[in-house]
Amino acid sequence: MQDQDECQQVSGSMSGLYQRYAAAIFAYARLHTPAWEDAEDLTIEVFLAALEHDQLSWLNEGQQFVWLRRVAHNKLVDRYRRAPRCSILPLEQLIENVYRDEAPTPEQFVLRREELNQLHTAVSKLPVLQQQILQLRFGEGLPFAEIAVLLNKREEAVRKIASRTLARLRSMYHQQKEGGWHDR
């Protein structure tokens, strides 16, 4: 009889938890997933994790929401890590493929190789976070929303960092053309 009462209490508390927070968790999931169905699946996964977590009922409502939100975030990160990636082609090989069709002269090839070396040097001078954002955005082709989730930052912050990084690279490139690398 006591086990049945405990089941009803857990069922009731889960129902209330779901009613209070499902819409917010779904909205968060929908913001960071490509399809409606993916957001639904993620929401279900979050509440299944809550059902398996015995101590959740002891948290106050604010703490419960924070816990659910953190689980949603972690599950999103796990999905991005498990997602199949596009094959990555080295930049040099890509440029060689493009220019092979145009049959560049040896001089053009050497100049292009120098430009790539300059770009590589400039990128290597950037802070690690900026390098990561460039790699995820241009190397992996991820949208800013996914990068934000992976780096645990707001999407607007990631966009600003990317914009400032590209501006800095342009500045470094122009400085190099004028007479050598100078960090700002």
BALOBA-1460 file (C-alpha; in Angstrom, 3 decimals):
// residues 184
<rec num="1" residu="m" x="0.000" y="0.000" z="0.000"/>
<rec num="2" residu="q" x="2.840" y="2.379" z="0.835"/>
<rec num="3" residu="d" x="4.511" y="1.735" z="-2.553"/>
<rec num="4" residu="q" x="1.268" y="2.642" z="-4.323"/>
<rec num="5" residu="d" x="1.033" y="5.920" z="-2.363"/>
<rec num="6" residu="e" x="4.647" y="6.763" z="-3.251"/>
<rec num="7" residu="c" x="3.951" y="6.079" z="-6.945"/>
<rec num="8" residu="q" x="0.938" y="8.380" z="-6.867"/>
<rec num="9" residu="q" x="3.002" y="11.128" z="-5.181"/>
<rec num="10" residu="v" x="5.777" y="10.824" z="-7.760"/>
<rec num="11" residu="s" x="3.228" y="10.767" z="-10.570"/>
<rec num="12" residu="g" x="1.495" y="13.839" z="-9.201"/>
<rec num="13" residu="s" x="4.698" y="15.781" z="-8.669"/>
<rec num="14" residu="m" x="5.940" y="14.861" z="-12.177"/>
<rec num="15" residu="s" x="2.638" y="15.929" z="-13.674"/>
<rec num="16" residu="g" x="2.878" y="19.279" z="-11.916"/>
<rec num="17" residu="l" x="6.517" y="19.656" z="-12.913"/>
<rec num="18" residu="y" x="5.668" y="18.912" z="-16.522"/>
<rec num="19" residu="q" x="2.722" y="21.338" z="-16.529"/>
<rec num="20" residu="r" x="4.846" y="24.131" z="-15.040"/>
<rec num="21" residu="y" x="7.973" y="23.784" z="-17.157"/>
<rec num="22" residu="a" x="7.301" y="21.785" z="-20.337"/>
<rec num="23" residu="a" x="6.498" y="24.860" z="-22.426"/>
<rec num="24" residu="a" x="9.663" y="26.670" z="-21.320"/>
<rec num="25" residu="i" x="11.886" y="23.632" z="-21.894"/>
<rec num="26" residu="f" x="10.268" y="23.010" z="-25.283"/>
<rec num="27" residu="a" x="10.782" y="26.661" z="-26.275"/>
<rec num="28" residu="y" x="14.437" y="26.440" z="-25.313"/>
<rec num="29" residu="a" x="14.830" y="23.183" z="-27.238"/>
<rec num="30" residu="r" x="13.026" y="24.586" z="-30.274"/>
<rec num="31" residu="l" x="15.327" y="27.584" z="-30.319"/>
<rec num="32" residu="h" x="18.350" y="25.310" z="-30.613"/>
<rec num="33" residu="t" x="17.089" y="22.436" z="-32.768"/>
<rec num="34" residu="p" x="16.359" y="22.384" z="-36.495"/>
<rec num="35" residu="a" x="12.955" y="20.695" z="-36.325"/>
<rec num="36" residu="w" x="9.839" y="20.708" z="-34.170"/>
<rec num="37" residu="e" x="10.113" y="16.961" z="-33.662"/>
<rec num="38" residu="d" x="13.680" y="17.271" z="-32.387"/>
<rec num="39" residu="a" x="12.530" y="19.792" z="-29.784"/>
<rec num="40" residu="e" x="9.709" y="17.466" z="-28.722"/>
<rec num="41" residu="d" x="12.147" y="14.559" z="-28.396"/>
<rec num="42" residu="l" x="14.555" y="16.635" z="-26.349"/>
<rec num="43" residu="t" x="11.758" y="17.830" z="-24.054"/>
<rec num="44" residu="i" x="10.713" y="14.233" z="-23.431"/>
<rec num="45" residu="e" x="14.322" y="13.254" z="-22.707"/>
<rec num="46" residu="v" x="14.604" y="16.065" z="-20.140"/>
<rec num="47" residu="f" x="11.469" y="15.004" z="-18.285"/>
<rec num="48" residu="l" x="12.466" y="11.335" z="-18.400"/>
<rec num="49" residu="a" x="15.736" y="12.345" z="-16.760"/>
<rec num="50" residu="a" x="13.696" y="14.242" z="-14.152"/>
<rec num="51" residu="l" x="11.598" y="11.147" z="-13.518"/>
<rec num="52" residu="e" x="14.749" y="9.112" z="-12.924"/>
<rec num="53" residu="h" x="16.188" y="11.730" z="-10.557"/>
<rec num="54" residu="d" x="14.844" y="10.920" z="-7.097"/>
<rec num="55" residu="q" x="15.889" y="14.116" z="-5.320"/>
<rec num="56" residu="l" x="14.242" y="16.572" z="-7.737"/>
<rec num="57" residu="s" x="11.094" y="16.790" z="-5.612"/>
<rec num="58" residu="w" x="13.156" y="18.170" z="-2.727"/>
<rec num="59" residu="l" x="14.219" y="21.213" z="-4.734"/>
<rec num="60" residu="n" x="12.162" y="24.393" z="-4.722"/>
<rec num="61" residu="e" x="10.447" y="25.476" z="-7.947"/>
<rec num="62" residu="g" x="13.218" y="27.812" z="-9.043"/>
<rec num="63" residu="q" x="15.866" y="25.170" z="-8.462"/>
<rec num="64" residu="q" x="13.774" y="22.602" z="-10.336"/>
<rec num="65" residu="f" x="13.603" y="24.867" z="-13.382"/>
<rec num="66" residu="v" x="17.342" y="25.530" z="-13.252"/>
<rec num="67" residu="w" x="17.965" y="21.784" z="-13.024"/>
<rec num="68" residu="l" x="15.651" y="21.053" z="-15.977"/>
<rec num="69" residu="r" x="17.238" y="23.843" z="-18.033"/>
<rec num="70" residu="r" x="20.739" y="22.494" z="-17.322"/>
<rec num="71" residu="v" x="19.662" y="18.982" z="-18.336"/>
<rec num="72" residu="a" x="18.207" y="20.397" z="-21.576"/>
<rec num="73" residu="h" x="21.455" y="22.238" z="-22.253"/>
<rec num="74" residu="n" x="23.538" y="19.119" z="-21.604"/>
<rec num="75" residu="k" x="21.327" y="16.986" z="-23.827"/>
<rec num="76" residu="l" x="21.638" y="19.557" z="-26.640"/>
<rec num="77" residu="v" x="25.411" y="19.533" z="-26.318"/>
<rec num="78" residu="d" x="25.391" y="15.719" z="-26.394"/>
<rec num="79" residu="r" x="23.296" y="15.777" z="-29.566"/>
<rec num="80" residu="y" x="25.681" y="18.176" z="-31.289"/>
<rec num="81" residu="r" x="28.649" y="16.065" z="-30.299"/>
<rec num="82" residu="r" x="27.027" y="12.891" z="-31.628"/>
<rec num="83" residu="a" x="25.708" y="14.510" z="-34.815"/>
<rec num="84" residu="p" x="27.472" y="13.420" z="-37.971"/>
<rec num="85" residu="r" x="29.787" y="16.090" z="-39.275"/>
<rec num="86" residu="c" x="30.365" y="17.011" z="-42.850"/>
<rec num="87" residu="s" x="33.672" y="15.827" z="-44.099"/>
<rec num="88" residu="i" x="36.225" y="18.529" z="-43.601"/>
<rec num="89" residu="l" x="38.407" y="19.385" z="-46.521"/>
<rec num="90" residu="p" x="41.660" y="21.176" z="-45.734"/>
<rec num="91" residu="l" x="41.612" y="24.765" z="-46.961"/>
<rec num="92" residu="e" x="44.669" y="24.210" z="-49.122"/>
<rec num="93" residu="q" x="43.062" y="21.250" z="-50.868"/>
<rec num="94" residu="l" x="39.849" y="23.184" z="-51.455"/>
<rec num="95" residu="i" x="41.731" y="26.058" z="-53.037"/>
<rec num="96" residu="e" x="43.776" y="23.671" z="-55.137"/>
<rec num="97" residu="n" x="40.536" y="22.070" z="-56.373"/>
<rec num="98" residu="v" x="39.023" y="25.441" z="-57.260"/>
<rec num="99" residu="y" x="42.132" y="26.665" z="-59.018"/>
<rec num="100" residu="r" x="42.724" y="23.371" z="-60.802"/>
<rec num="101" residu="d" x="39.667" y="24.132" z="-62.938"/>
<rec num="102" residu="e" x="41.051" y="27.574" z="-63.744"/>
<rec num="103" residu="a" x="44.574" y="26.237" z="-64.378"/>
<rec num="104" residu="p" x="46.504" y="28.864" z="-62.415"/>
<rec num="105" residu="t" x="49.961" y="29.790" z="-63.403"/>
<rec num="106" residu="p" x="52.800" y="28.778" z="-61.088"/>
<rec num="107" residu="e" x="53.097" y="32.412" z="-59.970"/>
<rec num="108" residu="q" x="49.410" y="32.538" z="-59.053"/>
<rec num="109" residu="f" x="49.758" y="29.303" z="-57.138"/>
<rec num="110" residu="v" x="52.727" y="30.614" z="-55.133"/>
<rec num="111" residu="l" x="50.928" y="33.901" z="-54.378"/>
<rec num="112" residu="r" x="47.848" y="32.032" z="-53.238"/>
<rec num="113" residu="r" x="49.953" y="29.774" z="-51.023"/>
<rec num="114" residu="e" x="51.549" y="32.874" z="-49.457"/>
<rec num="115" residu="e" x="48.105" y="34.356" z="-48.795"/>
<rec num="116" residu="l" x="47.053" y="31.134" z="-47.086"/>
<rec num="117" residu="n" x="50.182" y="31.170" z="-44.960"/>
<rec num="118" residu="q" x="49.462" y="34.771" z="-43.981"/>
<rec num="119" residu="l" x="45.907" y="33.850" z="-43.041"/>
<rec num="120" residu="h" x="47.116" y="30.878" z="-41.013"/>
<rec num="121" residu="t" x="49.630" y="33.084" z="-39.202"/>
<rec num="122" residu="a" x="46.953" y="35.699" z="-38.462"/>
<rec num="123" residu="v" x="44.490" y="33.108" z="-37.144"/>
<rec num="124" residu="s" x="47.145" y="31.516" z="-34.950"/>
<rec num="125" residu="k" x="47.665" y="34.894" z="-33.227"/>
<rec num="126" residu="l" x="44.006" y="35.043" z="-32.166"/>
<rec num="127" residu="p" x="42.830" y="33.973" z="-28.707"/>
<rec num="128" residu="v" x="41.657" y="30.352" z="-28.466"/>
<rec num="129" residu="l" x="37.956" y="31.281" z="-28.167"/>
<rec num="130" residu="q" x="38.100" y="33.273" z="-31.396"/>
<rec num="131" residu="q" x="39.899" y="30.415" z="-33.144"/>
<rec num="132" residu="q" x="37.239" y="27.980" z="-31.911"/>
<rec num="133" residu="i" x="34.420" y="30.167" z="-33.180"/>
<rec num="134" residu="l" x="36.074" y="30.511" z="-36.596"/>
<rec num="135" residu="q" x="36.643" y="26.743" z="-36.775"/>
<rec num="136" residu="l" x="33.063" y="25.910" z="-35.780"/>
<rec num="137" residu="r" x="31.527" y="28.547" z="-38.068"/>
<rec num="138" residu="f" x="33.667" y="28.253" z="-41.189"/>
<rec num="139" residu="g" x="35.373" y="24.887" z="-40.743"/>
<rec num="140" residu="e" x="32.388" y="22.921" z="-39.450"/>
<rec num="141" residu="g" x="29.681" y="25.111" z="-41.008"/>
<rec num="142" residu="l" x="27.675" y="25.361" z="-37.775"/>
<rec num="143" residu="p" x="25.121" y="28.140" z="-37.302"/>
<rec num="144" residu="f" x="25.703" y="30.646" z="-34.517"/>
<rec num="145" residu="a" x="22.928" y="29.123" z="-32.365"/>
<rec num="146" residu="e" x="24.691" y="25.745" z="-32.278"/>
<rec num="147" residu="i" x="28.068" y="27.344" z="-31.597"/>
<rec num="148" residu="a" x="26.525" y="29.245" z="-28.693"/>
<rec num="149" residu="v" x="25.227" y="26.018" z="-27.161"/>
<rec num="150" residu="l" x="28.555" y="24.247" z="-27.593"/>
<rec num="151" residu="l" x="30.487" y="27.112" z="-26.014"/>
<rec num="152" residu="n" x="27.840" y="27.814" z="-23.373"/>
<rec num="153" residu="k" x="27.474" y="31.432" z="-24.493"/>
<rec num="154" residu="r" x="24.607" y="33.565" z="-25.751"/>
<rec num="155" residu="e" x="24.122" y="33.558" z="-29.509"/>
<rec num="156" residu="e" x="24.449" y="37.353" z="-29.673"/>
<rec num="157" residu="a" x="27.804" y="37.147" z="-27.881"/>
<rec num="158" residu="v" x="29.062" y="34.539" z="-30.348"/>
<rec num="159" residu="r" x="27.937" y="36.715" z="-33.282"/>
<rec num="160" residu="k" x="29.753" y="39.743" z="-31.845"/>
<rec num="161" residu="i" x="32.923" y="37.759" z="-31.198"/>
<rec num="162" residu="a" x="32.843" y="36.388" z="-34.758"/>
<rec num="163" residu="s" x="32.284" y="39.834" z="-36.237"/>
<rec num="164" residu="r" x="35.083" y="41.386" z="-34.190"/>
<rec num="165" residu="t" x="37.378" y="38.486" z="-35.038"/>
<rec num="166" residu="l" x="36.827" y="38.934" z="-38.768"/>
<rec num="167" residu="a" x="37.388" y="42.691" z="-38.426"/>
<rec num="168" residu="r" x="40.614" y="42.005" z="-36.528"/>
<rec num="169" residu="l" x="41.784" y="39.579" z="-39.211"/>
<rec num="170" residu="r" x="41.079" y="42.193" z="-41.896"/>
<rec num="171" residu="s" x="43.028" y="44.753" z="-39.906"/>
<rec num="172" residu="m" x="45.933" y="42.358" z="-39.402"/>
<rec num="173" residu="y" x="45.936" y="41.532" z="-43.119"/>
<rec num="174" residu="h" x="45.988" y="45.208" z="-44.122"/>
<rec num="175" residu="q" x="48.762" y="45.927" z="-41.629"/>
<rec num="176" residu="q" x="50.779" y="43.063" z="-43.057"/>
<rec num="177" residu="k" x="50.355" y="44.433" z="-46.576"/>
<rec num="178" residu="e" x="51.638" y="47.799" z="-45.374"/>
<rec num="179" residu="g" x="54.833" y="46.401" z="-43.965"/>
<rec num="180" residu="g" x="54.666" y="43.467" z="-41.599"/>
<rec num="181" residu="w" x="52.593" y="41.938" z="-38.815"/>
<rec num="182" residu="h" x="51.740" y="44.209" z="-35.917"/>
<rec num="183" residu="d" x="49.378" y="43.044" z="-33.208"/>
<rec num="184" residu="r" x="46.964" y="45.608" z="-31.908"/>
